[in-house]
């Protein structure tokens, strides 16, 4: 079960080495609550990360890092005071608490949205992935990927393989003294290749990861599959011609192209922007923002996925939140502060990069439910357009609603068939209306392979996306061929 | 209410840190490393934001970290920790040594050549602590946001204004006897507001940043500029797809030059993942372009006597008369390429693109009709091929004057062509970053729109 075991383990892993006792935590909380705050919490974190890099056929670099500390927060109305310490010791924490209480000059004790405490099965095992296999096996895994990938094609010039593991342990103490803990494993493997043909070079990259241990990559041959996929992408791009420029029908492949939802819809539906009225989606609950085939959710409770969490960074259990149902805007993603100010329940989306950062509403795994169409039927319906199968990153201006996402593998569709590959190009659209132009939704929902990282206000958190094949009747493609 | 000034570091603290970093090196030697490099950084500061006339957040920052790289011959391992205790030092060194045990012999790995290390350490005037209390910081943020909100009735909402002050102390040492450190400060003021007219809602921002708070633009001016920029975007529309000349404003142009620096970085060159391979000594920009590095500028944001491995930074021309004179190399990438380090481990220091062609207004006149880009979004840059395609917003220009705001468009081309097709560099140099450049006028690009 989520609550008791995870909490005991988190407390043991964070508190035992520091000698900080529960009564010390109570003293810090008492210091915080000596001021008229609406809410307060202390976030303890101990995080270890390792990375291994293979390049030029050798294990070139490895690194190991430890980050630990505690963040102390007090909230009064719309105001937040925050301080943190890299030392998990009583005096620095008391100092931090004193700094935080300055925010409460005009605070009034409001009522907190009560956090329902349910229990459910844990979404991922509370393991330390760094210890899951011996270092020698990590090294031999990288060497094997390098060897097998280089065998795939004579045009491969460079193979870079990186392996990253994180063991992140958090403990959240609420103003009522209640504690919640989580042990969050995360692994990631990436293969990138450079291929050369007649003096022309291209790159391909593929990878994946999950909240589990390193054996994930040897199971089902995943690691070698990343190598094959990286090479395939690079070779496709060697033959790519200039991408078209202008507005056209765009078909997005399933899986990672769901970054469309993250940029076009997701950020604009985060509670902070909507509470402040700065999002193009502000005040539009109940309105049509998508075609009626579109249902979009954010779900932090999918087992072992990169964007999943047992509890968010405010101790609230994650959940499946419906954002858009059959095209109608249903709800926002909330942390505790914005939920309270908007008079709704938190949705388990309060996340922070670390103890040294303030939490805010963030996405977890954002995806669109499958629709009725066969992906082949979708392609056949297009006379002339672009099929985008893979993407790099994206970005959005949540106020104007304009978003971009950059295709890294795309093809022309001519008379219902995929023809030539075209160079990568940025696609640009308007968030509040792009999904109203979705005319077909595939029955082939896929999630990304576990590679997403989202940045907001300088804070990075791991996320996931997913979608079935989609047809959009008009999106601007930023190629060079007019 | 106490009104405590942010953390102030003294030279005494720097001495203690230099001793601590020596302890790291001694520990590495005692655990068997044949060579080592270590660094420690401590920083502190205050960030305050105000929104709709009231304080929104007060953040007190204080963080620390240590890092160590050990070499066992040509095998390398790295580790870091936020715990600076002697116990953590031992454990961090052990982690690094364990990793080195699994790394492969790399003939190019190792510390820099001793004769490349910095030996002179002039005072670059980077430390100007701002004696700013929390209440004063709040007042300043409120003043800044007020000037934006009251600038015009079309300014209808705000994301707030922020005041940040940071001071940091960093030391770097290696087993060749290098052990130096410095204290530096960084202060900034920023503001972001929303405007609305009809159905058009827009947001824009402005910021000022400097080593010395006295060199910041005034809070009032930052707010006004944020408001002006937001108002300018109201009513933006898309453009039809076309080929046309383009001017990047100074703040957008620094990214354009940043892609060039990325392409001549050693890491991308030895991996052959750059569109600037084999370009040394070749014409890559028009003849009137000079790009130079000025690492020792007093008070500048990118100034430093040495790079991230202790190698002396040097004043040099990277591009003169449009010809590429040198790459951007660390000791490692230099060895991989059979060259000498250029003192750029960790990047360039105060890169300047010399103005050539007058003010931005003169550039607009020269362009006549075309696109002025004020914002770029998304990644969309392939450093292997130079293919470039990014989302943009800005203004359509007619007869050298701004005609109307535009958005939801992309600009695309290939960076090699874009650099060769630069027509002029404006004199309106943006000095807020490590890359200093004015507006950049490019002859011809593809603009896609609805």
Interface residues (C-beta under 8 A of the other chain):
Chain A: X50 X52 X55 X56 X58 X59 X60 X61 X62 X63 X64 X65 X66 X67 X68 X69 X78 X79 X80 X81 X82 X83 X84 X85 X86 X87 X96 X99 X100 X102 X103 X105 X135 X136 X138 X139 X157 X158 X160 X194 X196 X201 X202 X203 X243 X245 X246 X247 X276 X277 X278 X280 X356 X358 X392 X393 X394 X395 X396 X397 X399 X400 X402 X403 X404 X405 X406 X423 X424 X425 X426 X428 X429 X430 X474 X476 X477 X478 X479 X480 X481 X482
Chain B: X1 X2 X51 X54 X55 X56 X57 X58 X59 X60 X61 X62 X63 X64 X65 X76 X77 X78 X79 X80 X81 X82 X83 X88 X91 X92 X95 X96 X98 X99 X100 X102 X103 X104 X105 X106 X109 X134 X157 X159 X194 X201 X202 X203 X233 X236 X238 X241 X242 X243 X271 X272 X273 X375 X377 X378 X379 X380 X382 X384 X385 X387 X389 X390 X391 X393 X407 X408 X409 X410 X411 X412 X413 X414 X446 X447 X448 X449 X450
